[in-house]
């Protein structure tokens, strides 16, 4: 009798046990963040002193040594320049002599008047003689007053032979040489306050229409961008200096030890944006195979499906959001998304509702 052998083959599934789970797909996402409610506009400029004070002598004369340098810091009441005072000292001595002489003549006239009045009482001299003596006293009094004024003037002239700093500041220019003969009013040097700076620049009509005196601004140093100082609009030009270019001056409200006149700076203004801004997301986030609806014009309000990552289940969920146009080659979403959520922005055509995913490098 022939033996019958029956072979039963086992399937691979039976040998390996339960079926394997599909691999978890990697997911690239974008974090939804609060949209900036303002925009910043920047303008280059140069830091300049808010006010430059020119200093000169009120009298003319010969300069002594001028030991000043542009950029030199000086303290209030510090002597900056002086004239040779020889002639002014002589003038004071002459004026003092004139005062002494006038005082002596007045004393003499007053004594003479006293004698004439005594003689008049005795009937020795006439009233006319007394009146003449009284007039002489008045004349001598006037001469003394004039001599005293001349003395004060000479003393003031001597004081005016010295220029001192009116405030703590920095030398802006030196306009005279040592030992030069200068006339009164000739500018010797100029000085500016080291804590008061401004920046002048021009803006277009759209920007100037949003500015008023007192509008806050920021001034950033080009040489050290980490230094940012507060400023305000101080002046606005009513007339464009060139076509559609309006002058603006901002004044610094802060100071810093490193700032100097002539430094390149950048002035920035922050302007509020319309309230309906929303969130900008890449076009690739749209589920329709990366395509946006055909009727999605620049200002259209249309629904767009996207995948939102659920961190609790590590899955993606389909959600319809509202788009209000395209800006900067991105979709402007005005409804359906909240700050802190993540949306898929790559490979969305391969995703399915509830699919298990793992986050890859995210774009924050």
Residue pairs with C-beta under 8 A, 6 or more apart in sequence:
13 19
24 356
24 357
24 358
25 347
25 350
25 351
25 355
25 356
25 357
25 358
26 357
26 358
26 359
26 360
27 309
27 316
27 344
27 347
27 351
27 357
27 358
27 359
27 360
28 344
28 345
28 346
28 347
28 360
28 361
28 362
28 363
29 309
29 342
29 343
29 344
29 345
29 359
29 362
29 363
30 281
30 282
30 285
30 342
30 343
30 345
30 362
30 363
30 364
31 340
31 341
31 342
31 362
31 363
31 364
32 279
32 281
32 337
32 338
32 339
32 340
32 341
32 342
32 343
33 279
33 339
33 364
34 339
35 277
35 278
35 279
35 280
36 273
36 277
37 272
37 273
37 275
37 277
38 270
38 271
38 272
38 273
39 270
39 271
39 273
40 268
40 269
40 270
40 271
41 203
41 207
41 268
41 269
41 271
42 266
42 267
42 268
43 201
43 202
43 203
43 248
43 266
43 267
43 268
44 201
44 222
44 264
44 265
44 266
44 267
45 199
45 200
45 201
45 264
45 265
45 266
45 267
46 199
46 200
46 262
46 263
46 264
46 265
47 197
47 198
47 199
47 219
47 259
47 260
47 261
47 262
47 263
47 264
47 265
48 197
48 198
48 199
48 200
48 261
48 262
49 172
49 192
49 193
49 196
49 197
49 198
49 261
50 192
50 193
50 196
50 197
50 198
50 251
51 192
51 193
51 196
52 172
52 190
52 191
52 192
53 166
53 169
53 190
53 191
53 192
54 187
54 189
54 190
55 80
55 81
55 163
55 166
55 187
55 188
55 189
55 190
55 191
56 163
56 184
56 185
56 186
56 187
56 188
57 81
57 83
57 160
57 161
57 163
57 182
57 184
57 185
57 186
57 188
58 157
58 160
58 184
58 185
59 83
59 88
59 157
59 160
59 161
59 184
60 181
60 182
60 183
60 184
60 186
61 83
61 84
61 85
61 87
61 88
61 161
61 181
61 182
62 83
62 84
62 179
62 180
62 181
62 182
63 81
63 82
63 83
63 84
63 176
63 177
63 178
63 179
63 180
63 181
63 182
63 188
64 81
64 82
64 83
64 84
64 178
64 179
65 178
65 179
66 81
66 174
66 176
66 177
66 178
66 188
66 189
68 80
68 81
68 171
68 174
68 189
69 171
69 174
70 171
70 172
70 173
70 174
71 170
71 171
71 260
72 170
72 171
73 168
73 169
73 170
73 171
73 194
74 80
74 165
74 168
74 169
74 170
74 171
74 191
75 165
75 168
76 165
76 166
76 167
76 168
77 164
77 165
78 164
78 165
79 162
79 163
79 164
80 163
80 164
80 165
80 188
80 189
80 191
81 162
81 163
81 176
81 188
81 189
82 161
82 162
82 163
83 161
83 162
83 182
84 161
85 158
85 161
88 154
88 157
88 158
88 161
89 158
91 154
91 157
91 158
92 151
92 154
92 155
92 158
94 154
95 147
95 150
95 151
95 153
95 154
96 151
98 147
98 150
98 151
99 144
99 147
99 148
99 150
99 151
101 147
102 140
102 143
102 144
102 146
102 147
102 148
103 144
105 140
105 143
105 144
106 137
106 140
106 141
106 143
106 144
108 140
109 133
109 136
109 137
109 139
109 140
110 137
110 140
112 133
112 136
113 130
113 133
113 134
113 136
113 137
116 125
116 129
116 130
116 133
117 130
117 133
119 125
119 129
120 126
120 127
120 129
120 130
163 188
163 189
165 191
166 191
167 191
167 193
168 193
168 194
169 191
169 192
169 193
169 194
170 191
170 192
170 194
170 261
171 189
171 190
171 191
172 189
172 190
172 191
172 192
172 261
173 189
173 190
174 188
174 189
175 186
175 187
175 188
175 189
175 190
176 182
176 186
176 187
176 188
176 189
182 188
192 261
194 255
195 255
196 251
196 252
197 251
197 252
197 255
197 259
197 261
198 234
198 249
198 250
198 251
198 252
199 219
199 231
199 249
199 250
199 252
199 265
199 267
200 247
200 248
200 249
201 247
201 248
201 267
202 241
202 242
202 245
202 246
202 247
202 248
203 211
203 245
203 246
203 248
204 244
204 245
204 246
205 240
205 244
205 246
207 269
208 236
208 237
208 246
208 248
210 269
210 271
211 233
211 236
211 248
211 269
212 233
212 236
213 232
213 233
213 234
213 235
213 236
214 232
214 233
215 232
215 233
215 269
216 230
216 231
216 232
216 269
216 270
217 230
217 231
217 232
217 233
217 250
217 267
217 268
217 269
218 228
218 229
218 230
218 231
218 267
218 268
218 270
219 228
219 229
219 230
219 231
219 250
219 252
219 265
219 266
219 267
219 268
220 227
220 228
220 229
220 265
220 266
220 268
221 227
221 228
221 258
221 259
221 263
221 264
221 265
222 263
222 264
222 265
222 266
223 263
223 264
224 258
227 256
227 258
227 259
229 252
229 253
229 254
229 255
229 256
229 259
230 252
230 253
230 254
231 250
231 251
231 252
231 253
231 254
231 267
232 250
232 251
232 253
233 248
233 249
233 250
233 251
234 249
234 250
234 251
235 247
235 248
235 249
236 246
236 247
236 248
236 249
237 246
237 247
237 248
239 246
240 246
241 247
250 267
276 324
276 334
277 332
278 324
278 332
278 333
278 334
278 335
279 332
279 333
279 337
280 327
280 328
280 330
280 331
280 332
280 333
281 306
281 330
281 331
281 333
281 337
281 343
281 345
282 330
282 331
282 345
283 290
283 292
283 326
283 329
283 330
283 331
284 290
284 345
284 346
284 348
285 306
285 307
285 331
285 343
285 344
285 345
285 348
286 292
286 304
286 305
286 306
286 331
286 348
287 304
287 305
287 306
287 307
287 318
287 348
287 349
287 351
288 304
288 305
289 349
290 348
290 349
292 304
292 323
292 326
292 331
293 302
293 303
293 304
295 302
296 302
296 304
296 323
296 325
296 326
296 331
297 325
298 325
298 326
299 324
299 325
300 323
300 324
300 325
301 322
301 323
301 324
301 334
302 322
302 323
303 320
303 321
303 322
303 323
304 320
304 321
304 322
304 323
304 331
304 333
305 318
305 319
305 320
305 321
306 318
306 319
306 320
306 321
306 343
306 344
306 348
307 316
307 317
307 318
307 319
307 343
307 344
307 348
307 351
308 316
308 317
308 318
308 319
308 337
308 341
308 342
308 343
308 344
309 315
309 316
309 341
309 342
309 343
309 344
309 357
309 359
310 316
310 317
311 342
314 356
314 357
314 358
315 354
315 355
315 356
315 357
316 344
316 351
316 352
316 353
316 354
316 355
316 357
317 353
317 354
318 353
319 336
320 336
321 333
321 335
321 336
321 337
322 333
322 334
322 335
322 336
323 331
323 332
323 333
323 334
324 332
324 333
324 334
325 332
326 332
337 343
342 359
342 362
344 351
344 357
345 363
351 357
